[in-house]
């Protein structure tokens, strides 16, 4: 009798365990503050996925250490698919090589769901610099070593490493000036305190259109829809100078395969929807869904590229 009662007592638990995913709200961690591009992308994706999953997808901002704290929380969450995370290049690609210690193993602790969005970056200069195109910038830098300063959103940021990548590929001597964020860096670029910068297109778009800055190249394989007249570094014979900003979707590594497939299906459907595409476009993002295998390969390729730059400049925190 006791055995029968025990079995009967387990029936509700077994039934609960067999409930199809998702049976409750899903949490989407954004590793950056509310109101920024990552948050905007995350909230648009969350809305789109909620419609596909039939459950709310609630955004939680956990910012710090360039996104490291957010992805660490996701890596250590219960692997049940109810905690996801929007990640950028910083915590998964740059931090493993630039930080002396990180609290997770990129290869072991994450399930890579899909690339979410790409944000083209643009190389722009102050109009006082006597050049008209990328070729002239490189020639000027070679004849005036150490005379061009480029601003960034901070040491180790994608805007910093993009400049270092150009420096390495073009074999020029330009000087990095780090700032605490993109806004002060752009302010000094406008004022001529620094002569060059590589930033997300939306950040510089208004200044380029007003003539306050000169756009020399889109550092991507494809031209930016909002600046179709500006050639890419690929077109300008520097194919390795590719520094798209981007965000992807990850979950804890031990998340069951069938749950991962459900998450991927919902994310891809959302990213292909007109509503999400329009929200991304407002901040210069291009929806970029793909397979988990493609995203895993993309992460590996990005690590191979940026680790060389980080190690070449000896950057470590």
C-alpha positions in Angstrom: 0.0 0.0 0.0 2.8 2.4 0.9 4.4 1.7 -2.5 1.1 2.4 -4.3 0.7 5.7 -2.4 4.3 6.7 -3.2 3.8 6.0 -6.9 0.5 8.0 -6.8 2.3 10.9 -5.1 4.9 11.0 -7.9 2.3 11.2 -10.7 1.8 15.0 -10.4 5.5 15.6 -10.4 6.0 13.4 -13.4 3.1 15.1 -15.2 4.7 18.5 -14.4 8.0 17.3 -15.7 6.4 16.3 -19.0 4.7 19.6 -19.6 5.7 21.0 -23.0 8.2 23.8 -23.1 7.5 26.6 -22.3 4.9 26.3 -19.5 5.8 29.5 -17.8 7.4 32.9 -18.6 10.9 32.9 -20.1 13.7 35.3 -18.8 15.9 37.0 -21.4 19.0 38.6 -19.8 20.5 41.6 -21.5 24.0 42.3 -20.3 23.9 46.0 -20.8 21.9 48.9 -19.3 18.3 49.7 -20.3 17.8 52.1 -23.2 20.9 51.2 -25.1 21.1 49.3 -28.4 21.5 45.9 -26.8 18.4 46.5 -24.7 16.4 47.7 -27.7 17.4 44.5 -29.7 16.7 42.3 -26.7 13.2 43.8 -26.1 12.2 43.5 -29.8 13.4 39.9 -29.8 11.6 39.2 -26.6 8.3 40.5 -28.0 8.7 38.4 -31.2 9.6 35.3 -29.3 6.7 35.7 -26.9 4.3 35.6 -29.8 5.9 32.4 -31.0 6.2 30.6 -27.6 2.8 31.6 -26.2 4.5 32.7 -23.0 5.8 36.1 -21.9 9.5 36.7 -22.5 10.7 39.1 -19.7 13.8 41.2 -20.2 16.2 41.5 -17.3 19.1 43.9 -17.5 22.2 42.6 -15.7 25.0 44.9 -16.8 28.7 45.0 -15.9 32.2 44.1 -17.1 31.2 44.5 -20.8 28.4 42.0 -20.7 30.3 39.3 -18.7 28.0 39.4 -15.7 24.9 38.8 -17.8 26.2 35.8 -19.7 27.7 34.4 -16.5 24.2 34.5 -14.9 22.8 32.6 -17.9 25.6 30.0 -17.9 24.9 29.2 -14.3 21.1 29.3 -14.5 19.1 26.1 -14.5 19.5 24.5 -17.9 15.8 24.3 -18.6 15.4 27.0 -21.3 13.8 29.5 -19.0 16.9 31.7 -18.8 18.3 33.0 -22.1 20.8 35.8 -22.8 21.6 38.3 -25.5 25.4 38.4 -25.8 27.7 40.6 -27.7 31.3 40.0 -28.9 32.7 41.4 -25.6 32.0 38.5 -23.1 32.3 35.6 -25.5 35.0 36.7 -28.0 37.1 39.5 -26.4 37.0 38.8 -22.7 38.5 35.4 -22.8 41.7 37.0 -24.1 41.6 40.4 -22.5 40.6 39.6 -19.0 43.0 37.8 -16.6 40.1 35.7 -15.4 36.5 35.1 -16.5 33.9 33.0 -14.5 32.9 30.7 -17.4 34.3 28.5 -20.2 33.0 29.8 -23.5 33.3 26.4 -25.2 31.7 24.3 -22.4 29.2 26.5 -20.6 26.9 27.8 -23.4 24.4 26.5 -26.0 24.7 28.8 -29.0 21.2 29.3 -30.4 21.6 31.9 -33.2 23.2 35.1 -34.3 20.5 37.7 -33.7 21.6 41.0 -35.3 24.5 42.7 -37.0 25.2 46.5 -36.6 27.5 47.9 -39.3 30.2 50.2 -38.2 31.6 53.1 -40.1 35.1 54.6 -40.2 34.8 58.4 -40.0 37.2 61.3 -39.7 37.1 64.9 -38.8 36.8 67.1 -41.9 40.0 69.0 -41.0 42.0 65.9 -41.8 43.2 66.5 -45.4 42.0 63.3 -46.9 39.0 62.2 -49.0 39.0 58.4 -48.9 40.4 55.4 -47.1 43.4 55.1 -49.4 44.4 58.7 -48.7 43.9 58.1 -44.9 46.4 55.2 -45.0 48.9 57.2 -47.2 48.6 60.2 -44.8 49.1 57.9 -41.8 52.2 56.4 -43.3 53.8 59.7 -44.0 52.7 61.1 -40.7 53.3 58.3 -38.2 51.7 58.8 -34.8 49.9 62.0 -35.9 46.4 60.5 -36.2 44.5 59.8 -33.0 41.5 57.5 -33.0 38.9 57.6 -30.2 37.1 54.5 -28.8 34.4 53.7 -26.3 37.0 52.2 -24.1 40.0 49.9 -24.0 39.1 46.4 -25.2 35.9 47.6 -26.8 35.0 46.6 -30.3 35.6 50.3 -31.3 39.1 50.1 -29.9 40.0 46.7 -31.5 38.5 47.8 -34.8 41.1 50.6 -34.9 43.8 48.2 -34.0 42.7 45.8 -36.7 43.0 48.6 -39.3 46.3 49.6 -37.9 47.6 46.0 -38.2 46.2 45.3 -41.7 47.2 48.6 -43.2 50.5 48.7 -41.3 50.1 52.2 -40.1 50.9 54.0 -36.9 47.8 55.6 -35.3 47.3 56.3 -31.7 44.4 55.0 -29.6 42.6 57.3 -27.2 40.1 55.5 -24.9 37.0 57.1 -23.5 34.4 56.0 -21.1 31.7 55.2 -23.7 31.0 56.1 -27.3 29.3 59.5 -26.5 32.4 61.3 -25.1 34.6 59.8 -27.8 32.2 61.1 -30.6 32.1 64.5 -28.9 35.9 64.8 -29.1 35.9 63.5 -32.7 33.4 66.3 -33.6 35.6 68.8 -31.8 38.8 67.6 -33.5 40.6 66.4 -30.4 40.8 63.0 -32.1 40.8 62.7 -35.8 39.3 59.3 -36.5 36.9 56.8 -35.0 35.1 53.5 -35.9 31.6 53.4 -34.4 28.2 51.9 -35.0 26.5 53.6 -38.0 23.5 54.9 -36.0 25.9 56.8 -33.6 27.6 58.7 -36.4 24.8 58.9 -39.1 23.5 62.3 -38.2 26.9 63.9 -38.0 27.9 62.3 -41.4 24.8 63.6 -43.1 25.3 67.1 -41.6 28.9 67.2 -42.9 30.4 67.4 -39.5 32.2 64.1 -40.1 33.5 62.3 -43.3 32.6 58.7 -43.8 35.4 56.7 -45.4 34.3 53.1 -45.2 31.8 50.7 -43.8 33.8 48.0 -41.9 31.6 45.2 -43.1 31.2 42.8 -46.0 28.0 44.6 -47.1 27.1 48.3 -47.4 25.0 49.8 -44.7 21.4 50.4 -45.8 21.4 53.9 -44.2 24.7 54.9 -46.0 24.5 53.1 -49.3 26.9 55.5 -51.0 29.8 54.5 -48.6 31.9 51.6 -49.8 32.9 48.7 -47.6 36.4 47.8 -46.5 36.0 44.6 -48.6 35.4 46.8 -51.7 38.4 48.9 -50.8 40.7 45.9 -50.7 40.9 45.5 -46.9 38.7 42.4 -46.5 40.0 41.5 -43.1 39.1 44.9 -41.6 35.6 43.7 -40.6 34.3 45.0 -37.3 30.5 44.6 -37.4 29.1 45.0 -33.9 26.7 42.1 -33.3 24.6 40.3 -30.7 23.6 36.6 -30.4 21.4 34.4 -28.3 22.7 31.8 -25.8 21.4 29.5 -23.1 23.1 27.2 -20.5 25.0 24.4 -22.2 23.0 21.5 -20.6 19.7 22.8 -21.9 17.9 19.7 -23.4 18.3 19.5 -27.2 14.5 19.5 -27.8 14.2 22.7 -25.8 17.1 24.3 -27.7 15.3 23.5 -30.9 12.1 25.1 -29.7 14.0 28.3 -28.6 15.8 28.4 -31.9 12.6 28.0 -33.9 10.9 30.8 -32.0 13.9 33.1 -32.3 14.3 32.6 -36.0 10.6 33.1 -36.6 10.8 36.4 -34.6 13.9 37.6 -36.4 12.2 37.0 -39.8 9.1 38.9 -38.8 8.4 42.4 -40.1 7.8 43.8 -36.6 11.2 42.8 -35.3 13.0 43.9 -38.5 11.5 47.3 -38.2 12.5 47.7 -34.6 16.0 46.7 -35.4 16.2 49.1 -38.3 15.5 52.0 -36.0 18.9 51.6 -34.4 20.7 50.4 -37.5 20.5 46.7 -36.8 20.1 44.0 -39.5 18.4 40.8 -38.3 20.7 37.9 -38.9 19.1 34.5 -37.9 21.0 31.3 -38.6 21.6 27.8 -37.3 23.3 26.9 -34.0 26.1 25.4 -36.0 26.6 28.6 -38.0 26.6 30.6 -34.8 29.1 28.3 -33.2 31.4 28.6 -36.2 30.9 32.4 -36.2 32.0 32.6 -32.6 35.1 30.5 -33.3 36.0 32.7 -36.3 35.5 35.9 -34.3 37.7 34.6 -31.5 40.4 33.7 -34.0 40.3 37.2 -35.4 40.1 39.3 -32.3 42.4 37.1 -30.1 45.3 37.9 -32.5 44.7 41.7 -32.1 44.3 41.5 -28.3 47.6 39.5 -28.1 49.4 41.7 -30.6 48.7 44.9 -28.6 49.4 43.2 -25.3 46.0 44.2 -23.9 45.1 42.6 -20.5 42.9 43.6 -17.7 
